Amino acid sequence: IPEAIRKKFSGPEGWKTHVPLHFLTDNYCSLANHAPMKELNNLFSIDGSSGSIISVVKELPVNPELELSFEQWFQGFEHLLELIKRYVPEEHSLWVTHYKHILYAPDRAENWSL
C-alpha cells in the first residue's frame, strides 16, 4: 500500500478523507511502490495568521473508482480493510459488515455495472 495512502490514515488527525479504491488495487499499489505518485501527495500552503507552512489535504479523484472491475474492487477493499484494521480498529467490524453486504448480495453480479 503506498506510503502516501497510509499517511492519510496515520496522520495526526487520523482518517478524514475518502480514499478511492482504485488507489488500493494490487496493480496501483505495485506501481506506487516503484514510482512517486504526485496525485497522492498533499499540498502545502502558508498559514496567513502565523506565516508557517501547513499541509493541506488533497482530495483524491473518485471517478476511476466507479470504473473498477469486480476483481479490482475486491483487491481495493481488501487493502482498505487492512488499513482500517491497523489505523481505525474500532471501525473495522463495521467495514467488514459493509464489505460482506456487497460481496454476498444475491444480485451483486446482476447489478455490477462495471
C-alpha positions in Angstrom: 0.0 0.0 0.0 1.5 3.4 -1.0 3.0 5.3 1.9 1.0 8.4 0.9 -2.2 6.4 1.4 -1.0 5.1 4.8 -0.3 8.7 5.8 -4.0 9.5 5.1 -4.9 7.0 7.9 -2.0 7.5 10.3 -1.7 11.3 10.3 -2.3 13.4 13.4 -6.0 13.7 12.7 -6.5 10.1 11.5 -8.6 9.0 8.6 -10.6 12.1 7.5 -10.6 11.9 3.6 -12.2 9.4 1.2 -9.6 7.1 -0.3 -10.9 5.8 -3.7 -10.5 2.1 -4.1 -8.6 2.4 -7.4 -5.6 3.7 -5.3 -5.7 0.4 -3.4 -5.8 -2.2 -6.2 -2.9 -4.6 -6.4 -1.7 -3.0 -9.7 -1.7 0.5 -8.3 -0.1 -0.5 -5.1 2.6 -2.2 -7.1 3.2 0.8 -9.3 3.2 3.2 -6.4 5.9 1.3 -4.6 8.2 1.9 -7.6 7.5 5.4 -8.6 6.4 8.6 -6.9 2.7 9.3 -7.3 2.2 13.0 -7.2 -1.6 12.7 -7.2 -1.4 11.2 -3.7 0.7 13.9 -2.1 -0.8 16.6 0.0 -0.4 20.3 -1.0 1.4 22.9 1.1 0.2 26.4 1.9 1.2 29.3 4.1 -0.9 29.9 7.2 -1.9 33.6 6.9 -2.0 34.2 10.7 1.2 32.6 11.7 3.2 32.6 8.4 4.1 28.9 8.9 3.9 26.3 6.2 1.0 23.9 6.6 -0.1 20.7 4.9 -3.4 20.8 3.1 -5.2 17.5 2.5 -5.7 17.0 -1.2 -8.9 15.3 -2.2 -8.3 12.3 -4.4 -10.2 11.8 -7.7 -13.1 9.5 -7.4 -14.2 8.8 -11.0 -11.8 5.9 -11.7 -13.2 4.1 -8.6 -16.6 4.0 -10.4 -15.0 2.0 -13.3 -13.4 -0.8 -11.3 -14.0 -4.4 -12.3 -15.2 -6.6 -9.5 -11.7 -8.1 -9.1 -10.2 -4.6 -8.7 -12.9 -3.6 -6.2 -12.2 -6.8 -4.3 -8.5 -6.1 -4.2 -9.0 -2.5 -3.2 -11.5 -3.3 -0.4 -9.2 -6.0 1.0 -6.4 -3.3 1.3 -8.8 -0.8 2.7 -9.8 -3.3 5.4 -6.2 -3.9 6.2 -5.7 -0.1 6.7 -8.8 0.2 8.8 -7.8 -2.7 11.0 -4.4 -1.1 11.7 -5.3 2.6 12.0 -9.0 2.6 12.9 -9.6 -0.7 14.7 -12.8 0.5 16.4 -14.5 0.8 13.0 -13.1 -2.5 11.4 -16.1 -4.7 12.2 -18.5 -2.1 10.7 -16.5 -2.0 7.5 -16.3 -5.8 7.3 -20.1 -5.9 7.6 -20.4 -3.4 4.7 -17.9 -5.4 2.6 -19.8 -8.6 3.2 -23.1 -7.0 2.4 -21.8 -6.0 -1.0 -19.8 -9.2 -1.6 -22.6 -11.6 -0.8 -25.5 -9.7 -2.1 -27.6 -12.2 -4.1 -27.9 -9.7 -7.0 -24.3 -8.5 -7.0 -23.5 -9.9 -10.4 -26.6 -8.6 -12.0 -26.1 -5.1 -10.6 -22.4 -4.8 -11.1 -22.4 -2.4 -13.9 -18.7 -2.3 -14.4 
